[in-house]
Amino acid sequence: MGFDYSGKTVGITGAASIKGIGFAIAKKFLQSHAAVGIFDLDKNALQQAVDALKVFGNVKGYVLDVSKESDVKKVIGAFYEDHKAIDVWINNAGIYPQCPLMDMESSAWDMTMNVNLKSVFLCTKEVFSYMREDGGVILNAASYASLISSAGSGAYAASKSGVYSLTKTLAAELAPYHIRVNGFIPGVIETGMTQEVVAERKDTLVSAIALRELGRPEDVANAAAFLASSEASYLTAAFIEVSGGKLCVQNPDFAWKKMEDMA
Ligand code: NAD
């Protein structure tokens, strides 16, 4: 689907990794004619991302640690000053620590909550101060882990369940300001974040997916472009699951096995 975001300004956090979801979302919005700001902690990667994206349109990088309130205020303020508008804001930055809960240091727990969950509160609060007059759209990166946790990444799942809940509450609280708040739920998308788990157990992961393949960052970007668009004007507090039908039933590989047996 082609979208036209001409004249719109879009900010995306965690968009510096060229293989990542945020980068693909930035590219999709640029190809749809938006002016795009990308925000990331990693200064070098951010510069590389801007260099790779600038052929697609008007993009600027902003160094930002989304978990630090003073940075959030300053940097999102600078983004607003550059464009005098923020129409779409996408809370995408995240970390995925792999650690059983009983082995986890409380500092790692705090970091997971701060980067994945508190950041959504901090950034949305700041963006709201610029969106409250004219309305807009906020999208949050939830996760399949928002719905069902995995042993070994419980802190991540708790943070993403929090993102799910926060999205619903924000949708209700910001509706009178004509701000829609939605989310996307990636299943297993091949990015830097999932590189290790995919290398360790690709077959197991794929067998839980009805479409029997891992997702691409572009699949999530397409859903994000739709959720932020006027085509989705009646959608708020909504999530699009981009998972290829991950665990849509307890035995997603049933039909594939049946077909293989018949062959
Ligand atoms: P990624 O690791 O490829 O990219 C994450 C980006 O966030 C990186 O560029 C990183 O530098 C940035 N970042 C980390 N901490 C930050 C901070 N404090 N401030 C600013 N930027 C910071 O991850 P991805 O796979 O592209 O995931 C994007 C989002 O989607 C994340 O929120 C993730 O939890 C979620 N998600 C991904 C998958 C998947 O399968 N890849 C599944 C479910 C949910």
Residues whose N, C-alpha, C, O or C-beta is under 5 A from the ligand:
A	BS01	NAD	G14 A15 A16 S17 G20 I21 G22 F39 D40 L41 D42 L64 D65 V66 S67 N92 A93 G94 V115 A141 A142 S143 Y144 P186 G187 V188 I189 T191 G192 M193 T194
